[in-house]
Amino acid sequence: MNQPPSDTPFFEPEENATYQLDVVESLTGLSSQTILHYQEIGLVRVSSVPGEFDEDALRTLRRIEHLRDTCEVNSSGLQLILDLMDEVERLRAELHRRM
């Protein structure tokens, strides 16, 4: 199934960089209300600096919107999927270390 190209610009986050809410809005195409809602319900973690988002938060926000757009997943489903994706990444990293 072909998806139309996203209006969200391609962006490769800098390592250890943090971004203000208005920058995250433009990078993800999400409203500040949506971003803060995802943060409030625990889907997105903020960086160690209050009010800023790191590269993990950007990646998570993009994953959330992809899942909502393509699979029509609700918040509970999103949390479950994100937890499973985090676990898969952790297990892959552990397997890579053992090799």
OpenMM code with the backbone's topology and positions (N, CA, C; nanometers):
from openmm import Vec3, app, unit

residues = "MET ASN GLN PRO PRO SER ASP THR PRO PHE PHE GLU PRO GLU GLU ASN ALA THR TYR GLN LEU ASP VAL VAL GLU SER LEU THR GLY LEU SER SER GLN THR ILE LEU HIS TYR GLN GLU ILE GLY LEU VAL ARG VAL SER SER VAL PRO GLY GLU PHE ASP GLU ASP ALA LEU ARG THR LEU ARG ARG ILE GLU HIS LEU ARG ASP THR CYS GLU VAL ASN SER SER GLY LEU GLN LEU ILE LEU ASP LEU MET ASP GLU VAL GLU ARG LEU ARG ALA GLU LEU HIS ARG ARG MET".split()
positions = [
    Vec3(0.0838, -0.1166, 0.0000),
    Vec3(0.0000, 0.0000, 0.0000),
    Vec3(0.0889, 0.1237, 0.0000),
    Vec3(0.0792, 0.2062, -0.1005),
    Vec3(0.1616, 0.3257, -0.1109),
    Vec3(0.0997, 0.4391, -0.0334),
    Vec3(0.1824, 0.5039, 0.0466),
    Vec3(0.1390, 0.6198, 0.1225),
    Vec3(0.1832, 0.7453, 0.0493),
    Vec3(0.1036, 0.8501, 0.0504),
    Vec3(0.1477, 0.9748, -0.0105),
    Vec3(0.2658, 1.0307, 0.0675),
    Vec3(0.3526, 1.1061, 0.0007),
    Vec3(0.4669, 1.1632, 0.0720),
    Vec3(0.4218, 1.2507, 0.1873),
    Vec3(0.4950, 1.2452, 0.2932),
    Vec3(0.4621, 1.3222, 0.4126),
    Vec3(0.4948, 1.4697, 0.3909),
    Vec3(0.4152, 1.5554, 0.4522),
    Vec3(0.4444, 1.6984, 0.4490),
    Vec3(0.5514, 1.7337, 0.5512),
    Vec3(0.5825, 1.6385, 0.6393),
    Vec3(0.6825, 1.6616, 0.7415),
    Vec3(0.8211, 1.6538, 0.6784),
    Vec3(0.9046, 1.7547, 0.7002),
    Vec3(1.0366, 1.7540, 0.6373),
    Vec3(1.1245, 1.6415, 0.6918),
    Vec3(1.2128, 1.5887, 0.6051),
    Vec3(1.3094, 1.4896, 0.6500),
    Vec3(1.4064, 1.5605, 0.7429),
    Vec3(1.4374, 1.4960, 0.8527),
    Vec3(1.5243, 1.5584, 0.9516),
    Vec3(1.6010, 1.4519, 1.0242),
    Vec3(1.7311, 1.4675, 1.0319),
    Vec3(1.8162, 1.3767, 1.1078),
    Vec3(1.8640, 1.4541, 1.2302),
    Vec3(1.8136, 1.4195, 1.3507),
    Vec3(1.8501, 1.4947, 1.4707),
    Vec3(1.9981, 1.4834, 1.5038),
    Vec3(2.0516, 1.5897, 1.5577),
    Vec3(2.1904, 1.5890, 1.6032),
    Vec3(2.1985, 1.5140, 1.7352),
    Vec3(2.3081, 1.4441, 1.7550),
    Vec3(2.3262, 1.3693, 1.8787),
    Vec3(2.3312, 1.4645, 1.9977),
    Vec3(2.2595, 1.4306, 2.1030),
    Vec3(2.2532, 1.5068, 2.2283),
    Vec3(2.1901, 1.6456, 2.2148),
    Vec3(2.1284, 1.6746, 2.1031),
    Vec3(2.0625, 1.8040, 2.0850),
    Vec3(1.9256, 1.8003, 2.1520),
    Vec3(1.8800, 1.9159, 2.1950),
    Vec3(1.7447, 1.9290, 2.2472),
    Vec3(1.6758, 2.0408, 2.1690),
    Vec3(1.5439, 2.0332, 2.1650),
    Vec3(1.4663, 2.1242, 2.0824),
    Vec3(1.3498, 2.1818, 2.1617),
    Vec3(1.3226, 2.3098, 2.1413),
    Vec3(1.2089, 2.3772, 2.2021),
    Vec3(1.0808, 2.3295, 2.1347),
    Vec3(0.9695, 2.3493, 2.2020),
    Vec3(0.8407, 2.3017, 2.1533),
    Vec3(0.8083, 2.3528, 2.0134),
    Vec3(0.8343, 2.4798, 1.9849),
    Vec3(0.8011, 2.5337, 1.8522),
    Vec3(0.8826, 2.4676, 1.7420),
    Vec3(1.0056, 2.4303, 1.7714),
    Vec3(1.0893, 2.3609, 1.6734),
    Vec3(1.0364, 2.2187, 1.6528),
    Vec3(0.9980, 2.1530, 1.7610),
    Vec3(0.9426, 2.0173, 1.7524),
    Vec3(0.8138, 2.0189, 1.6699),
    Vec3(0.7337, 2.1216, 1.6869),
    Vec3(0.6117, 2.1360, 1.6067),
    Vec3(0.6448, 2.1353, 1.4579),
    Vec3(0.7415, 2.2171, 1.4186),
    Vec3(0.7737, 2.2267, 1.2760),
    Vec3(0.8420, 2.1009, 1.2243),
    Vec3(0.9186, 2.0331, 1.3074),
    Vec3(0.9880, 1.9117, 1.2633),
    Vec3(0.8956, 1.7905, 1.2532),
    Vec3(0.7901, 1.7900, 1.3331),
    Vec3(0.7006, 1.6738, 1.3337),
    Vec3(0.5685, 1.7000, 1.2631),
    Vec3(0.5341, 1.8259, 1.2447),
    Vec3(0.4052, 1.8586, 1.1846),
    Vec3(0.2890, 1.8468, 1.2819),
    Vec3(0.3180, 1.8317, 1.4095),
    Vec3(0.2149, 1.8190, 1.5126),
    Vec3(0.1929, 1.9524, 1.5821),
    Vec3(0.0746, 1.9708, 1.6357),
    Vec3(0.0473, 2.0925, 1.7118),
    Vec3(0.1106, 2.0815, 1.8505),
    Vec3(0.1319, 2.1954, 1.9133),
    Vec3(0.1881, 2.1941, 2.0485),
    Vec3(0.0932, 2.1236, 2.1447),
    Vec3(-0.0376, 2.1400, 2.1246),
    Vec3(-0.1361, 2.0724, 2.2105),
    Vec3(-0.1216, 1.9211, 2.2009),
    Vec3(-0.1048, 1.8701, 2.0815),
    Vec3(-0.0897, 1.7262, 2.0613),
    Vec3(0.0388, 1.6756, 2.1254),
    Vec3(0.1471, 1.7469, 2.1044),
    Vec3(0.2764, 1.7079, 2.1615),
    Vec3(0.2675, 1.7053, 2.3143),
    Vec3(0.2106, 1.8102, 2.3717),
    Vec3(0.1994, 1.8167, 2.5179),
    Vec3(0.1030, 1.7110, 2.5712),
    Vec3(-0.0011, 1.6786, 2.4954),
    Vec3(-0.0933, 1.5717, 2.5355),
    Vec3(-0.0197, 1.4381, 2.5395),
    Vec3(0.0589, 1.4083, 2.4364),
    Vec3(0.1358, 1.2842, 2.4343),
    Vec3(0.2336, 1.2788, 2.5511),
    Vec3(0.2906, 1.3931, 2.5835),
    Vec3(0.3826, 1.4000, 2.6975),
    Vec3(0.3059, 1.3766, 2.8275),
    Vec3(0.1911, 1.4405, 2.8407),
    Vec3(0.1103, 1.4309, 2.9621),
    Vec3(0.0646, 1.2881, 2.9901),
    Vec3(0.0286, 1.2136, 2.8858),
    Vec3(-0.0189, 1.0766, 2.9070),
    Vec3(0.0950, 0.9749, 2.9076),
    Vec3(0.2186, 1.0245, 2.8986),
    Vec3(0.3351, 0.9373, 2.9153),
    Vec3(0.3865, 0.8700, 2.7899),
    Vec3(0.3404, 0.9114, 2.6732),
    Vec3(0.3907, 0.8511, 2.5499),
    Vec3(0.5257, 0.9081, 2.5087),
    Vec3(0.5526, 1.0318, 2.5481),
    Vec3(0.6770, 1.1002, 2.5112),
    Vec3(0.7443, 1.1514, 2.6369),
    Vec3(0.8734, 1.1245, 2.6469),
    Vec3(0.9500, 1.1747, 2.7607),
    Vec3(1.0241, 1.3028, 2.7194),
    Vec3(1.0323, 1.3967, 2.8105),
    Vec3(1.1081, 1.5188, 2.7820),
    Vec3(1.2543, 1.4936, 2.8154),
    Vec3(1.3399, 1.5793, 2.7653),
    Vec3(1.4822, 1.5675, 2.7962),
    Vec3(1.5059, 1.6088, 2.9406),
    Vec3(1.6302, 1.6078, 2.9809),
    Vec3(1.6636, 1.6471, 3.1179),
    Vec3(1.6402, 1.7959, 3.1418),
    Vec3(1.6247, 1.8721, 3.0351),
    Vec3(1.5962, 2.0152, 3.0457),
    Vec3(1.4450, 2.0344, 3.0300),
    Vec3(1.3774, 2.0876, 3.1325),
    Vec3(1.2316, 2.1064, 3.1224),
    Vec3(1.1929, 2.1905, 3.0011),
    Vec3(1.0887, 2.1476, 2.9324),
    Vec3(1.0397, 2.2218, 2.8173),
    Vec3(1.1131, 2.1950, 2.6880),
    Vec3(1.2092, 2.1044, 2.6902),
    Vec3(1.2835, 2.0703, 2.5693),
    Vec3(1.2681, 1.9223, 2.5401),
    Vec3(1.2836, 1.8876, 2.4144),
    Vec3(1.2674, 1.7514, 2.3675),
    Vec3(1.3959, 1.7065, 2.2995),
    Vec3(1.4341, 1.5810, 2.3222),
    Vec3(1.5564, 1.5302, 2.2617),
    Vec3(1.5248, 1.4468, 2.1384),
    Vec3(1.6296, 1.3876, 2.0803),
    Vec3(1.6109, 1.3111, 1.9570),
    Vec3(1.5203, 1.1895, 1.9778),
    Vec3(1.5236, 1.1293, 2.0969),
    Vec3(1.4338, 1.0171, 2.1253),
    Vec3(1.2875, 1.0615, 2.1233),
    Vec3(1.2619, 1.1797, 2.1769),
    Vec3(1.1251, 1.2326, 2.1758),
    Vec3(1.0783, 1.2586, 2.0329),
    Vec3(1.1663, 1.3138, 1.9496),
    Vec3(1.1306, 1.3369, 1.8096),
    Vec3(1.0981, 1.2056, 1.7396),
    Vec3(1.1816, 1.1053, 1.7607),
    Vec3(1.1600, 0.9744, 1.6991),
    Vec3(1.0264, 0.9148, 1.7461),
    Vec3(1.0000, 0.9262, 1.8764),
    Vec3(0.8762, 0.8725, 1.9320),
    Vec3(0.7544, 0.9445, 1.8755),
    Vec3(0.7608, 1.0760, 1.8648),
    Vec3(0.6494, 1.1524, 1.8093),
    Vec3(0.6208, 1.1113, 1.6647),
    Vec3(0.7253, 1.0900, 1.5877),
    Vec3(0.7059, 1.0470, 1.4490),
    Vec3(0.6471, 0.9064, 1.4431),
    Vec3(0.6922, 0.8191, 1.5327),
    Vec3(0.6358, 0.6837, 1.5380),
    Vec3(0.4877, 0.6884, 1.5735),
    Vec3(0.4551, 0.7684, 1.6726),
    Vec3(0.3160, 0.7804, 1.7159),
    Vec3(0.2277, 0.8244, 1.6001),
    Vec3(0.2678, 0.9271, 1.5307),
    Vec3(0.1853, 0.9775, 1.4214),
    Vec3(0.1771, 0.8776, 1.3071),
    Vec3(0.2851, 0.8069, 1.2810),
    Vec3(0.2807, 0.7033, 1.1778),
    Vec3(0.1791, 0.5957, 1.2157),
    Vec3(0.1848, 0.5510, 1.3410),
    Vec3(0.0908, 0.4486, 1.3873),
    Vec3(-0.0537, 0.4982, 1.3848),
    Vec3(-0.0739, 0.6220, 1.4256),
    Vec3(-0.2107, 0.6775, 1.4257),
    Vec3(-0.2623, 0.6914, 1.2827),
    Vec3(-0.1766, 0.7361, 1.1910),
    Vec3(-0.2192, 0.7566, 1.0524),
    Vec3(-0.2422, 0.6255, 0.9777),
    Vec3(-0.1527, 0.5316, 0.9938),
    Vec3(-0.1611, 0.4096, 0.9138),
    Vec3(-0.2439, 0.3003, 0.9792),
    Vec3(-0.2456, 0.2950, 1.1112),
    Vec3(-0.3145, 0.1853, 1.1809),
    Vec3(-0.4335, 0.2308, 1.2634),
    Vec3(-0.4544, 0.3606, 1.2730),
    Vec3(-0.5640, 0.4172, 1.3517),
    Vec3(-0.5645, 0.3633, 1.4951),
    Vec3(-0.4482, 0.3664, 1.5575),
    Vec3(-0.4299, 0.3137, 1.6929),
    Vec3(-0.4663, 0.4209, 1.7950),
    Vec3(-0.5370, 0.3823, 1.9031),
    Vec3(-0.5705, 0.4767, 2.0091),
    Vec3(-0.4548, 0.4878, 2.1091),
    Vec3(-0.4690, 0.5711, 2.2111),
    Vec3(-0.3609, 0.5967, 2.3069),
    Vec3(-0.3156, 0.4719, 2.3810),
    Vec3(-0.4087, 0.3874, 2.4205),
    Vec3(-0.3724, 0.2640, 2.4908),
    Vec3(-0.2920, 0.1719, 2.3997),
    Vec3(-0.3365, 0.1595, 2.2769),
    Vec3(-0.2640, 0.0784, 2.1799),
    Vec3(-0.1273, 0.1354, 2.1498),
    Vec3(-0.1194, 0.2681, 2.1411),
    Vec3(0.0093, 0.3333, 2.1171),
    Vec3(0.1086, 0.3011, 2.2279),
    Vec3(0.0618, 0.3081, 2.3528),
    Vec3(0.1514, 0.2803, 2.4649),
    Vec3(0.2043, 0.1372, 2.4572),
    Vec3(0.1176, 0.0427, 2.4286),
    Vec3(0.1574, -0.0966, 2.4176),
    Vec3(0.2576, -0.1159, 2.3041),
    Vec3(0.2289, -0.0598, 2.1878),
    Vec3(0.3184, -0.0740, 2.0732),
    Vec3(0.4526, -0.0087, 2.1005),
    Vec3(0.4520, 0.1114, 2.1576),
    Vec3(0.5780, 0.1797, 2.1868),
    Vec3(0.6617, 0.1017, 2.2876),
    Vec3(0.5965, 0.0455, 2.3892),
    Vec3(0.6683, -0.0368, 2.4868),
    Vec3(0.7309, -0.1585, 2.4193),
    Vec3(0.6548, -0.2224, 2.3313),
    Vec3(0.7076, -0.3394, 2.2603),
    Vec3(0.8231, -0.3014, 2.1676),
    Vec3(0.8112, -0.1874, 2.1003),
    Vec3(0.9184, -0.1417, 2.0117),
    Vec3(1.0451, -0.1107, 2.0921),
    Vec3(1.0289, -0.0490, 2.2088),
    Vec3(1.1438, -0.0219, 2.2961),
    Vec3(1.2104, -0.1517, 2.3402),
    Vec3(1.1287, -0.2513, 2.3739),
    Vec3(1.1822, -0.3815, 2.4167),
    Vec3(1.2571, -0.4501, 2.3028),
    Vec3(1.2046, -0.4439, 2.1826),
    Vec3(1.2727, -0.5015, 2.0666),
    Vec3(1.4079, -0.4331, 2.0458),
    Vec3(1.4102, -0.3012, 2.0546),
    Vec3(1.5365, -0.2278, 2.0385),
    Vec3(1.6362, -0.2661, 2.1475),
    Vec3(1.5884, -0.2801, 2.2709),
    Vec3(1.6760, -0.3187, 2.3809),
    Vec3(1.7326, -0.4582, 2.3575),
    Vec3(1.6484, -0.5512, 2.3156),
    Vec3(1.6942, -0.6876, 2.2902),
    Vec3(1.7922, -0.6938, 2.1730),
    Vec3(1.7682, -0.6151, 2.0697),
    Vec3(1.8620, -0.6102, 1.9569),
    Vec3(1.9973, -0.5570, 2.0011),
    Vec3(1.9964, -0.4536, 2.0824),
    Vec3(2.1228, -0.3972, 2.1311),
    Vec3(2.1961, -0.4996, 2.2174),
    Vec3(2.1232, -0.5711, 2.3004),
    Vec3(2.1855, -0.6734, 2.3840),
    Vec3(2.2432, -0.7855, 2.2987),
    Vec3(2.1714, -0.8287, 2.1980),
    Vec3(2.2194, -0.9324, 2.1081),
    Vec3(2.3437, -0.8846, 2.0332),
    Vec3(2.3430, -0.7604, 1.9899),
    Vec3(2.4575, -0.7031, 1.9198),
    Vec3(2.5810, -0.7003, 2.0101),
    Vec3(2.5629, -0.6665, 2.1372),
    Vec3(2.6760, -0.6641, 2.2320),
    Vec3(2.7347, -0.8033, 2.2512),
    Vec3(2.6514, -0.9053, 2.2472),
    Vec3(2.6965, -1.0424, 2.2705),
    Vec3(2.7696, -1.1022, 2.1512),
    Vec3(2.7519, -1.0439, 2.0354),
    Vec3(2.8139, -1.0997, 1.9139),
    Vec3(2.9570, -1.0565, 1.8990),
] * unit.nanometer
topology = app.Topology()
chain = topology.addChain("A")
for resn in residues:
    res = topology.addResidue(resn, chain)
    for name in ("N", "CA", "C"):
        topology.addAtom(name, app.Element.getBySymbol(name[0]), res)
